[in-house]
Amino acid sequence: MTRDPNKRLGSGTADAAEIKSHTFFEEIDWEKLAGGEVPSPWDPQISGSLDTSQFDKEFTNMPMCSPKSLQPQAGFCGQTPQDNVFEGFTFTDTTFYAPPNA
């Protein structure tokens, strides 16, 4: 949670070794972990590829949004005041695309 990326754990010359040697991770056998020998601490029981029981109801109870041509009414999905958190910002990063009329 350090703002300066150069001061974050693992950003020095030791790279990931700095993280691996931290006391928080002292009980981890990194070789076994890399080899897939460490059992998962949790084994979710699911009934199939469409089982959503492990997702919070807050998300599974949300309306499903289809392409605009199939939406039942305007404003039905994804148009709450919080959705456009960048509204009013003027910066456009043109390294990803060329803006129209450029």
OpenMM code with the backbone's topology and positions (N, CA, C; nanometers):
from openmm import Vec3, app, unit

residues = "MET THR ARG ASP PRO ASN LYS ARG LEU GLY SER GLY THR ALA ASP ALA ALA GLU ILE LYS SER HIS THR PHE PHE GLU GLU ILE ASP TRP GLU LYS LEU ALA GLY GLY GLU VAL PRO SER PRO TRP ASP PRO GLN ILE SER GLY SER LEU ASP THR SER GLN PHE ASP LYS GLU PHE THR ASN MET PRO MET CYS SER PRO LYS SER LEU GLN PRO GLN ALA GLY PHE CYS GLY GLN THR PRO GLN ASP ASN VAL PHE GLU GLY PHE THR PHE THR ASP THR THR PHE TYR ALA PRO PRO ASN ALA".split()
positions = [
    Vec3(0.0820, -0.1194, 0.0000),
    Vec3(0.0000, 0.0000, 0.0000),
    Vec3(0.0868, 0.1264, 0.0000),
    Vec3(0.2099, 0.1124, -0.0402),
    Vec3(0.2990, 0.2278, -0.0487),
    Vec3(0.2782, 0.2964, -0.1827),
    Vec3(0.2592, 0.4276, -0.1766),
    Vec3(0.2301, 0.5033, -0.2989),
    Vec3(0.3443, 0.4970, -0.3995),
    Vec3(0.4669, 0.5119, -0.3519),
    Vec3(0.5827, 0.5114, -0.4410),
    Vec3(0.6159, 0.3677, -0.4808),
    Vec3(0.6002, 0.3289, -0.6086),
    Vec3(0.6244, 0.1915, -0.6503),
    Vec3(0.7680, 0.1457, -0.6258),
    Vec3(0.8627, 0.2376, -0.6210),
    Vec3(1.0025, 0.2016, -0.5972),
    Vec3(1.0286, 0.1609, -0.4530),
    Vec3(0.9349, 0.1911, -0.3636),
    Vec3(0.9510, 0.1577, -0.2221),
    Vec3(0.8649, 0.0389, -0.1806),
    Vec3(0.7926, -0.0212, -0.2752),
    Vec3(0.7055, -0.1331, -0.2441),
    Vec3(0.7850, -0.2616, -0.2259),
    Vec3(0.7322, -0.3491, -0.1420),
    Vec3(0.7939, -0.4783, -0.1188),
    Vec3(0.8019, -0.5544, -0.2508),
    Vec3(0.9200, -0.6013, -0.2848),
    Vec3(0.9391, -0.6755, -0.4088),
    Vec3(0.9810, -0.5907, -0.5257),
    Vec3(0.9964, -0.4616, -0.5060),
    Vec3(1.0346, -0.3750, -0.6186),
    Vec3(1.1847, -0.3493, -0.6232),
    Vec3(1.2581, -0.4024, -0.5262),
    Vec3(1.4029, -0.3817, -0.5230),
    Vec3(1.4757, -0.4812, -0.6100),
    Vec3(1.6065, -0.4864, -0.5949),
    Vec3(1.6885, -0.5753, -0.6770),
    Vec3(1.6635, -0.7224, -0.6450),
    Vec3(1.6143, -0.7524, -0.5239),
    Vec3(1.5865, -0.8918, -0.4861),
    Vec3(1.4553, -0.9423, -0.5460),
    Vec3(1.3742, -0.8501, -0.5994),
    Vec3(1.2491, -0.8849, -0.6676),
    Vec3(1.1588, -0.9706, -0.5786),
    Vec3(1.1078, -1.0805, -0.6278),
    Vec3(1.0124, -1.1633, -0.5542),
    Vec3(1.0748, -1.2293, -0.4318),
    Vec3(1.2062, -1.2468, -0.4294),
    Vec3(1.2724, -1.3070, -0.3132),
    Vec3(1.2472, -1.2240, -0.1888),
    Vec3(1.2349, -1.0943, -0.2060),
    Vec3(1.2058, -1.0044, -0.0953),
    Vec3(1.0683, -1.0347, -0.0356),
    Vec3(0.9728, -1.0649, -0.1212),
    Vec3(0.8379, -1.0989, -0.0759),
    Vec3(0.8380, -1.2372, -0.0119),
    Vec3(0.9032, -1.3328, -0.0765),
    Vec3(0.9067, -1.4701, -0.0261),
    Vec3(0.9709, -1.4795, 0.1119),
    Vec3(1.0669, -1.3930, 0.1413),
    Vec3(1.1361, -1.3994, 0.2697),
    Vec3(1.0663, -1.3192, 0.3790),
    Vec3(0.9581, -1.2516, 0.3464),
    Vec3(0.8850, -1.1726, 0.4460),
    Vec3(0.8245, -1.2667, 0.5500),
    Vec3(0.8201, -1.2239, 0.6757),
    Vec3(0.7703, -1.3087, 0.7852),
    Vec3(0.6258, -1.3530, 0.7646),
    Vec3(0.5468, -1.2776, 0.6936),
    Vec3(0.4073, -1.3154, 0.6687),
    Vec3(0.4000, -1.4478, 0.5925),
    Vec3(0.4973, -1.4732, 0.5062),
    Vec3(0.4973, -1.5918, 0.4212),
    Vec3(0.5943, -1.7001, 0.4701),
    Vec3(0.6424, -1.6904, 0.5931),
    Vec3(0.7474, -1.7818, 0.6394),
    Vec3(0.7070, -1.9295, 0.6399),
    Vec3(0.5791, -1.9591, 0.6503),
    Vec3(0.5350, -2.0990, 0.6548),
    Vec3(0.5130, -2.1603, 0.5163),
    Vec3(0.5278, -2.0819, 0.4124),
    Vec3(0.5026, -2.1312, 0.2771),
    Vec3(0.6264, -2.2009, 0.2217),
    Vec3(0.6063, -2.3209, 0.1713),
    Vec3(0.7132, -2.3930, 0.1005),
    Vec3(0.6972, -2.3567, -0.0471),
    Vec3(0.7780, -2.2639, -0.0932),
    Vec3(0.7626, -2.2084, -0.2274),
    Vec3(0.7872, -2.3122, -0.3362),
    Vec3(0.8753, -2.4071, -0.3112),
    Vec3(0.9022, -2.5118, -0.4097),
    Vec3(0.7792, -2.6009, -0.4281),
    Vec3(0.7165, -2.6407, -0.3163),
    Vec3(0.5966, -2.7241, -0.3245),
    Vec3(0.4814, -2.6466, -0.3882),
    Vec3(0.4719, -2.5188, -0.3547),
    Vec3(0.3662, -2.4356, -0.4121),
    Vec3(0.3816, -2.4273, -0.5640),
    Vec3(0.5028, -2.4031, -0.6093),
    Vec3(0.5296, -2.3943, -0.7532),
    Vec3(0.5056, -2.5277, -0.8228),
    Vec3(0.5273, -2.6382, -0.7506),
    Vec3(0.5081, -2.7703, -0.8088),
    Vec3(0.3665, -2.8217, -0.7990),
    Vec3(0.2761, -2.7410, -0.7456),
    Vec3(0.1360, -2.7819, -0.7348),
    Vec3(0.1125, -2.8860, -0.6272),
    Vec3(0.2028, -2.8948, -0.5307),
    Vec3(0.1930, -2.9945, -0.4259),
    Vec3(0.1217, -2.9441, -0.3005),
    Vec3(0.0873, -2.8173, -0.2968),
    Vec3(0.0207, -2.7608, -0.1794),
    Vec3(-0.1300, -2.7674, -0.2020),
    Vec3(-0.2024, -2.8351, -0.1105),
    Vec3(-0.3470, -2.8449, -0.1285),
    Vec3(-0.4149, -2.7091, -0.1088),
    Vec3(-0.5215, -2.6880, -0.1806),
    Vec3(-0.5975, -2.5639, -0.1686),
    Vec3(-0.6589, -2.5553, -0.0292),
    Vec3(-0.6564, -2.4377, 0.0331),
    Vec3(-0.7159, -2.4254, 0.1660),
    Vec3(-0.8690, -2.4312, 0.1633),
    Vec3(-0.9284, -2.4238, 0.0447),
    Vec3(-1.0741, -2.4244, 0.0324),
    Vec3(-1.1119, -2.4915, -0.0989),
    Vec3(-1.2053, -2.5823, -0.0920),
    Vec3(-1.2501, -2.6547, -0.2096),
    Vec3(-1.3989, -2.6271, -0.2289),
    Vec3(-1.4326, -2.5284, -0.3105),
    Vec3(-1.5740, -2.4947, -0.3274),
    Vec3(-1.6500, -2.6088, -0.3940),
    Vec3(-1.7656, -2.6395, -0.3405),
    Vec3(-1.8497, -2.7449, -0.3969),
    Vec3(-1.9472, -2.6811, -0.4955),
    Vec3(-1.9286, -2.7109, -0.6229),
    Vec3(-2.0157, -2.6549, -0.7262),
    Vec3(-2.0830, -2.7688, -0.8008),
    Vec3(-2.1986, -2.7375, -0.8581),
    Vec3(-2.2770, -2.8416, -0.9245),
    Vec3(-2.2608, -2.8421, -1.0764),
    Vec3(-2.1872, -2.7463, -1.1301),
    Vec3(-2.1681, -2.7421, -1.2743),
    Vec3(-2.1161, -2.6077, -1.3189),
    Vec3(-2.1002, -2.5920, -1.4502),
    Vec3(-2.0412, -2.4698, -1.5041),
    Vec3(-2.1309, -2.3469, -1.4871),
    Vec3(-2.2590, -2.3674, -1.4632),
    Vec3(-2.3507, -2.2541, -1.4455),
    Vec3(-2.3846, -2.2276, -1.2989),
    Vec3(-2.3204, -2.2973, -1.2065),
    Vec3(-2.3451, -2.2812, -1.0634),
    Vec3(-2.2887, -2.1475, -1.0160),
    Vec3(-2.3749, -2.0602, -0.9668),
    Vec3(-2.3325, -1.9296, -0.9174),
    Vec3(-2.3442, -1.9192, -0.7659),
    Vec3(-2.3549, -2.0325, -0.6976),
    Vec3(-2.3768, -2.0316, -0.5524),
    Vec3(-2.2606, -1.9703, -0.4744),
    Vec3(-2.1428, -1.9601, -0.5337),
    Vec3(-2.0275, -1.9046, -0.4634),
    Vec3(-2.0166, -1.7523, -0.4820),
    Vec3(-2.1070, -1.6938, -0.5592),
    Vec3(-2.1092, -1.5494, -0.5798),
    Vec3(-2.2121, -1.4862, -0.4868),
    Vec3(-2.1848, -1.3683, -0.4388),
    Vec3(-2.2759, -1.2982, -0.3506),
    Vec3(-2.4049, -1.2654, -0.4254),
    Vec3(-2.5170, -1.2772, -0.3545),
    Vec3(-2.6490, -1.2494, -0.4146),
    Vec3(-2.6578, -1.1053, -0.4664),
    Vec3(-2.5774, -1.0160, -0.4102),
    Vec3(-2.5756, -0.8769, -0.4576),
    Vec3(-2.5480, -0.8728, -0.6073),
    Vec3(-2.4645, -0.9645, -0.6548),
    Vec3(-2.4275, -0.9657, -0.7956),
    Vec3(-2.5182, -1.0568, -0.8784),
    Vec3(-2.5562, -1.1707, -0.8225),
    Vec3(-2.6387, -1.2635, -0.9004),
    Vec3(-2.7823, -1.2154, -0.9134),
    Vec3(-2.8252, -1.1216, -0.8295),
    Vec3(-2.9606, -1.0678, -0.8395),
    Vec3(-2.9683, -0.9453, -0.9298),
    Vec3(-2.8555, -0.9028, -0.9846),
    Vec3(-2.8548, -0.7858, -1.0732),
    Vec3(-2.9194, -0.8241, -1.2061),
    Vec3(-2.9825, -0.7286, -1.2733),
    Vec3(-3.0429, -0.7605, -1.4034),
    Vec3(-2.9345, -0.7927, -1.5055),
    Vec3(-2.9670, -0.8836, -1.5935),
    Vec3(-2.8729, -0.9192, -1.7000),
    Vec3(-2.8876, -0.8191, -1.8139),
    Vec3(-2.7751, -0.7689, -1.8617),
    Vec3(-2.7782, -0.6697, -1.9690),
    Vec3(-2.7423, -0.7343, -2.1020),
    Vec3(-2.8257, -0.7104, -2.1994),
    Vec3(-2.8021, -0.7596, -2.3345),
    Vec3(-2.7565, -0.6438, -2.4213),
    Vec3(-2.7167, -0.6719, -2.5443),
    Vec3(-2.6817, -0.5614, -2.6337),
    Vec3(-2.7969, -0.4618, -2.6428),
    Vec3(-2.7644, -0.3374, -2.6708),
    Vec3(-2.8661, -0.2308, -2.6730),
    Vec3(-2.9881, -0.2656, -2.7570),
    Vec3(-2.9686, -0.3371, -2.8666),
    Vec3(-3.0813, -0.3695, -2.9527),
    Vec3(-3.1806, -0.4654, -2.8855),
    Vec3(-3.1358, -0.5349, -2.7800),
    Vec3(-3.2224, -0.6308, -2.7129),
    Vec3(-3.2704, -0.5845, -2.5753),
    Vec3(-3.2254, -0.4674, -2.5295),
    Vec3(-3.2652, -0.4206, -2.3967),
    Vec3(-3.4121, -0.3813, -2.3963),
    Vec3(-3.4857, -0.4156, -2.2902),
    Vec3(-3.6281, -0.3879, -2.2853),
    Vec3(-3.6621, -0.2401, -2.2796),
    Vec3(-3.5761, -0.1609, -2.2177),
    Vec3(-3.6050, -0.0176, -2.2108),
    Vec3(-3.4747, 0.0588, -2.1924),
    Vec3(-3.4722, 0.1826, -2.2350),
    Vec3(-3.3526, 0.2647, -2.2193),
    Vec3(-3.3259, 0.2876, -2.0718),
    Vec3(-3.2014, 0.2814, -2.0337),
    Vec3(-3.1646, 0.3050, -1.8948),
    Vec3(-3.1818, 0.1842, -1.8051),
    Vec3(-3.2166, 0.0701, -1.8610),
    Vec3(-3.2414, -0.0497, -1.7808),
    Vec3(-3.1147, -0.0995, -1.7123),
    Vec3(-3.0023, -0.1009, -1.7827),
    Vec3(-2.8779, -0.1555, -1.7270),
    Vec3(-2.7632, -0.0572, -1.7384),
    Vec3(-2.6820, -0.0550, -1.6333),
    Vec3(-2.5551, 0.0162, -1.6374),
    Vec3(-2.5630, 0.1651, -1.6558),
    Vec3(-2.6699, 0.2270, -1.6131),
    Vec3(-2.6788, 0.3709, -1.6313),
    Vec3(-2.7183, 0.4398, -1.5014),
    Vec3(-2.6481, 0.4058, -1.3942),
    Vec3(-2.6708, 0.4718, -1.2671),
    Vec3(-2.5736, 0.5874, -1.2561),
    Vec3(-2.5988, 0.6852, -1.1694),
    Vec3(-2.5098, 0.8008, -1.1598),
    Vec3(-2.3639, 0.7646, -1.1309),
    Vec3(-2.3372, 0.6524, -1.0614),
    Vec3(-2.2010, 0.6159, -1.0287),
    Vec3(-2.1279, 0.5546, -1.1478),
    Vec3(-2.1980, 0.5118, -1.2508),
    Vec3(-2.1348, 0.4392, -1.3595),
    Vec3(-2.0336, 0.5204, -1.4371),
    Vec3(-2.0600, 0.6465, -1.4583),
    Vec3(-1.9677, 0.7281, -1.5361),
    Vec3(-1.8819, 0.8116, -1.4416),
    Vec3(-1.7927, 0.7433, -1.3672),
    Vec3(-1.7130, 0.8127, -1.2674),
    Vec3(-1.6108, 0.9076, -1.3289),
    Vec3(-1.5825, 0.8953, -1.4595),
    Vec3(-1.4858, 0.9830, -1.5236),
    Vec3(-1.5526, 1.0954, -1.6036),
    Vec3(-1.6831, 1.1101, -1.5905),
    Vec3(-1.7531, 1.2158, -1.6625),
    Vec3(-1.6942, 1.3513, -1.6253),
    Vec3(-1.6669, 1.4328, -1.7242),
    Vec3(-1.6122, 1.5656, -1.7009),
    Vec3(-1.4606, 1.5714, -1.7127),
    Vec3(-1.3932, 1.4555, -1.7151),
    Vec3(-1.2489, 1.4553, -1.7316),
    Vec3(-1.2168, 1.4850, -1.8787),
    Vec3(-1.1089, 1.5566, -1.9025),
    Vec3(-1.0760, 1.5952, -2.0390),
    Vec3(-0.9564, 1.5188, -2.0957),
    Vec3(-0.8819, 1.4454, -2.0133),
    Vec3(-0.7638, 1.3739, -2.0607),
    Vec3(-0.8040, 1.2556, -2.1462),
    Vec3(-0.7378, 1.2403, -2.2605),
    Vec3(-0.7583, 1.1249, -2.3466),
    Vec3(-0.6216, 1.0693, -2.3810),
    Vec3(-0.5988, 0.9417, -2.3532),
    Vec3(-0.4714, 0.8786, -2.3834),
    Vec3(-0.4736, 0.8314, -2.5282),
    Vec3(-0.4040, 0.9026, -2.6154),
    Vec3(-0.4076, 0.8720, -2.7584),
    Vec3(-0.3089, 0.7626, -2.7974),
    Vec3(-0.2376, 0.7043, -2.7005),
    Vec3(-0.1469, 0.5945, -2.7360),
    Vec3(-0.2243, 0.4680, -2.7673),
    Vec3(-0.3500, 0.4591, -2.7259),
    Vec3(-0.4305, 0.3410, -2.7505),
    Vec3(-0.5155, 0.3526, -2.8761),
    Vec3(-0.5513, 0.4718, -2.9138),
    Vec3(-0.6323, 0.4920, -3.0314),
    Vec3(-0.6177, 0.6358, -3.0780),
    Vec3(-0.6493, 0.6574, -3.2006),
    Vec3(-0.6474, 0.7934, -3.2538),
    Vec3(-0.7875, 0.8510, -3.2407),
    Vec3(-0.8031, 0.9662, -3.1759),
    Vec3(-0.9370, 1.0255, -3.1637),
    Vec3(-0.9908, 1.0656, -3.2999),
    Vec3(-1.1244, 1.0715, -3.3135),
    Vec3(-1.1825, 1.1122, -3.4415),
    Vec3(-1.1300, 1.2492, -3.4855),
    Vec3(-1.1136, 1.2661, -3.6156),
    Vec3(-1.0665, 1.3922, -3.6745),
    Vec3(-0.9251, 1.4274, -3.6324),
    Vec3(-0.8444, 1.3297, -3.5979),
    Vec3(-0.7067, 1.3602, -3.5554),
    Vec3(-0.6121, 1.3492, -3.6724),
] * unit.nanometer
topology = app.Topology()
chain = topology.addChain("A")
for resn in residues:
    res = topology.addResidue(resn, chain)
    for name in ("N", "CA", "C"):
        topology.addAtom(name, app.Element.getBySymbol(name[0]), res)
